[in-house]
Amino acid sequence: MASVSIDNPIDETTERRSKPARLAPNYWPFVMPALLVVSAVIVFPWLFTLWMSVNSWTLGQPRTFIGFANYLRLAQDMRFWESLWHTTTYTVLSVVLPLFFGTLAALVFDAKFPLRGFLRGIFVMPMMATPVAVALVWTMMFHPQLGVLNYLLSLVGIGPQEWIYNQTAVIPSLVLVETWQWTPLVMLIVLGGLAAVPREPYESAEIDGATAWQKFRYLTVPMIAPFLMIAVIIRSIDAIKSFDIIYAMTQGGPGTASETINIYLYNTAFAYYDIGYGSAMAVVFFLIIIALSFVLLMVRARANWSDMEER
Amino acid sequence: MATVNIQNIQKNYGAVKVIHGIDIDIADGEFVALVGPSGCGKSTLLRMIAGLEEVTGGAIRIGPREVSHLPARDRDIAMVFQNYALYPHMTVADNMGFALKLKKADPAEIRTKVQRAAGILGLEKLLDRYPRQLSGGQRQRVAMGRAIVRDPQVFLFDEPLSNLDAKLRVQMRGEIKTMHQRIGTTTIYVTHDQVEAMTMADKIVVLHDGHIEQIGAPLELYDRPSNLFVAGFIGSPAMNFIDGRIEEGAFRTKKGLILPLPQGVAAAGGRDLVYGVRPEHIRAATHGIEGRATLVEGTGSEIYAKLDARGEEIACLFRERLDVRFGDTVSIDIDPARIHLFDKQTGLRL
């Protein structure tokens, strides 16, 4: 027969509790590399930007502390407000259009038809191209005299357009490129969502008397809503900080017609070398992105419905 | 409420026949259970009645209307699914009122009907919750509530209790029965659990390989099963089947065991038979057939034992407390009035 005895259980408990405290100093060698890297590449640049934004500093000239003067100047800068409007228009259109066409494409590719896999492969190809290469190809296509787009329009009796060379048409034209490139991403996300949607409620709805449209409206759309929200978040953040395509195609022109905050910020800091003012702009832009992400994440949480999402 | 008539219904998947011409008449307000083992075609039959599966041949009538080729939404039926099939993004109230919303019913009327159904099922406090916030039993009640709100002509249940634990299953069984007694809507209930069918249904249809084996009231199926399949399927624990022949007024098994017979069955002599006796119709006796216990399971209220009597395995269910242990010799007595005889070749009752 074996016997069991407990010797001084209080001591054992004390020892167990004190272990983490004694081990604590040993954690630092493991944590330090990560802390150093994060501090160097994330924390320091941000602190430095904040510091620069409260200084008047044009490259090559002496720096002076001016407090919130750069921010006050920003509030009165019409060009900044104009660039904010351009950014908003560009972002909203670059989210809504790929979302609409991506969802439509996902519904098409969710059905079974011959060569579906092959066609889906072709459909996602724009997403894989480099933005600058895309910009160059589309710049050629947009050319009012030599571009293929005007040639195609002429075939259906529509006169030549100025595309990115026209102040009114430039943002819609850039959005067209953005939509062409990023609709496949939305399609892939929504297609994943459609695959995850349970099929049983559709039979319930059939018995409850739903038509095909009502099933789409009341079941499919709300059930893929969490996935649509993921697409909206990814696309919004991507579109609001879009730089490469715009810079490569128009550099913010004609005039300042396609100048988004990013382009204006870049021009201010690296063309006019007004580092302090550019930094203030970067800080405000950062706060806008944070606020937008916060709102989108809240909306996404409201769109959740599945057990999986709740965890 | 309505009658349901199923005439010569057939279902093929390509060359595979799964339902071979079935006829069932269901009276107005009747509770009918379709039972059978997995793959017997009971769920397919129910889905054909619901309009979720195409009918290959035959006709289905709900009331005076033939509905065989009508879409599900035009059949005026409600269905409760095994996995509940609730709308995951809608609250309990929205789930229950969805069918009325589709019909563009007045919101006040929807609210009233949802409240009434919630009252019947005890869901009043859960109306604002989402399905993911409910337990299995609550979800099943919501699925039933959704059916009640529709006030359909026929309720269809497709193994609604299979996903619940044993205790909840018993509770929900009672609730479904109570609901039927209260509302009185014609109900077709599919289950593979014969206990559910026995306890709930007015009439049971036993299906096997796409054929009807027997239709009847629960006790009729229990007392007078028409063939070996029904005899083995209805009743728990299952009936004992022992092969043998009638010789000199007694049933002699192939291994030489003599079993009692009721009077007047000697005419069945001279051919291979199957002797059927339910475990609960065997009593412990001071003198009788002797067997060695090879399995003993006590639940407190009863003892289930398997005996080896001259090489024949006989399952017994004793209601009285017996001190039986593995290897003990037990004497048993079979009531000849409760035995069943079947033709070995055809499987039919004599």
Contacts between the chains, C-beta under 8 A, distances in Angstrom:
chain1	res1	chain2	res2	distance
A	198	B	85	7.9
A	198	B	88	7.0
A	200	B	81	6.1
A	200	B	83	5.7
A	200	B	84	7.8
A	200	B	85	3.7
A	201	B	85	5.5
A	201	B	86	7.0
A	201	B	87	5.1
A	201	B	88	7.1
A	203	B	52	5.7
A	203	B	72	8.0
A	203	B	79	7.8
A	203	B	81	7.1
A	203	B	85	6.2
A	204	B	79	7.4
A	204	B	81	6.8
A	204	B	85	4.3
A	204	B	86	7.5
A	204	B	87	7.1
A	204	B	146	7.5
A	205	B	87	7.6
A	205	B	98	7.5
A	206	B	51	7.6
A	206	B	52	6.7
A	206	B	71	7.5
A	206	B	72	4.6
A	206	B	73	6.4
A	207	B	50	6.2
A	207	B	51	7.6
A	207	B	52	7.5
A	207	B	72	4.8
A	207	B	73	6.9
A	207	B	77	6.7
A	207	B	78	6.6
A	207	B	79	5.0
A	208	B	73	7.3
A	208	B	98	5.6
A	208	B	99	3.8
A	208	B	102	6.0
A	208	B	146	7.6
A	208	B	150	7.3
A	209	B	73	3.9
A	209	B	99	5.8
A	209	B	102	4.9
A	209	B	103	6.4
A	210	B	73	7.0
A	210	B	102	5.5
A	211	B	73	7.9
A	214	B	102	5.9
A	218	B	87	7.8
A	218	B	98	7.4
A	218	B	102	7.9
A	219	B	87	6.7
A	222	B	89	4.3
A	222	B	90	7.9
A	223	B	88	6.9
A	223	B	89	5.9
A	225	B	89	7.4
A	305	B	88	4.7
A	305	B	89	3.8
A	305	B	130	6.9
A	305	B	132	7.3
A	306	B	88	6.0
A	306	B	132	7.1
A	307	B	132	5.0
A	310	B	132	6.0
